[in-house]
Amino acid sequence: MEWIVRDADQKVETGRDRPVMFGDRHFDGPEEIPGLGVVYTLRAWIFKDNPRGVFHPWNPRVTCP
């Protein structure tokens, strides 16, 4: 599962508007994604166990062919 929230000011240098989910889970970013602009992201590994944690951005057990 991945949530993507557009950055209000569209500036990578600022992070004042970083979103929070579940009360204390801060989104990663900001980062610029081509076609989306500057965004914050939050990933949750709900179908595949992630040894680094449910909210870690990358899962070492998942690879692309």
Number of C-alpha atoms within 10 A of each C-alpha: 9 10 12 15 16 18 23 13 12 14 14 15 9 13 14 9 12 18 19 12 10 6 6 8 11 15 20 17 18 22 17 16 10 7 6 11 14 20 22 22 18 20 16 17 16 10 8 11 14 18 10 11 12 16 18 14 16 14 16 9 9 10 6 3 3
